[in-house]
Amino acid sequence: MTEKVIKNRDSAAEWKELPGADPDIRSMYLPELKRLMEELGEKPFRAKQLFEWLHEKRVESYDEMTSLSGALREKLKERYPLHTLEVVNMQESRIDGTRKYLFALHDGNVIESVWMKYKHGNSVCISSQAGCRMGCRFCASTLDGLVRSLQASEMLEQIYRIQQLTGERVSNVVVMGSGEPLDNYNNILRFVYLASMQNGLGISQRNLTVSTCGIVPRIYDLADEELAITLAISLHAPDDEKRREMMPIANRYTIEELLDACRYYFDKTGRRLTFEYALAADANDAEADAERLGRLLKGLNCHVNLIPINPVKERKYGRSAKKVVLNFQNKLEKCGINVTIRREMGSDIDGACGQLRKSYLDKSGE
Ligand code: SAH
């Protein structure tokens, strides 16, 4: 991935083709749709019409694409079946209206997405894979391993469906559901471009956050794309030894290597980084950990998001006490670090990322 894909940041106006295995029609870039139209003996402008049916009007069947000829619709139907997500389960929080959706993909795999209402707009947290193979020891998504990566269309569909079901526009997207987005790199790029297209969802890249456990070479690749998205890094520990206990990826890359990649990301994109730090009792929440973290991040243009860990029954990690969390925040602030404690949304419905899916899989496998 050496070619620069986007020239005008945030406009997504100019793109080149990217490698990526056999995308379905809703995951295709406009130039790819143009080529497909040519192949089918159609005029190139049909590609734009098709794109708008798929991403602006978001129809669910070719029959609704009335500006395309019947013959073309038949050909497309045969070659590129259109899939939509089915709602398997939905839980709504009585406290804040947060909704957690469990969706079935066309092959029967299930994924979860979360819809959150904030004063400044609605936010959706999407999954990038069914399952995950990163193995973080506090996380529910990875317990049954990776089933498969999602296509870009399957990530978009989570937002399309939620907008349709709630009747409200989504203005913010975080890729923080199940899966490791940088383990699904090409599809994530497609997703970012498609979601930010003006004649698609038109979500500003500034309102798109991709969260990674820290696959260092892919962070460099992403930096070279010079996108305007926010990169969130799941750091979770102030030193390699502690990080290795919590996250197997830390055996591959040291914190120093990770932070070098983060600096490069900032230099290339000018985007401030977010570091996520899940506080687990007696694992990474000591005052000394906060001080170490403060020293580590000093001088880096970043923001730290403290997440009180959500205990997962199969895992040993427990939640830090409230005063420990506040004290940790305080210590970091004294080091001059910008810190927030993640506001918990939907705390009365199935907790952490991957838990809804996990409880569904457990029940259906009984
Ligand atoms: N794979 C990506 C994105 C998915 S997880 C990543 O690692 O960043 C989104 C965030 O939730 C990550 O910071 C992850 O470490 C955190 N997380 C996972 N399980 C959690 C739990 N039980 N409690 C609190 N945070 C958790």
Boltz pocket constraint, residues with backbone or C-beta under 6 A from the ligand:
constraints:
  - pocket:
      binder: B
      contacts: [[A, 134], [A, 136], [A, 138], [A, 139], [A, 140], [A, 175], [A, 176], [A, 177], [A, 178], [A, 179], [A, 180], [A, 181], [A, 211], [A, 212], [A, 213], [A, 214], [A, 232], [A, 233], [A, 234], [A, 276], [A, 278], [A, 307], [A, 308], [A, 309], [A, 310], [A, 311], [A, 312], [A, 352], [A, 353]]
      max_distance: 6.0
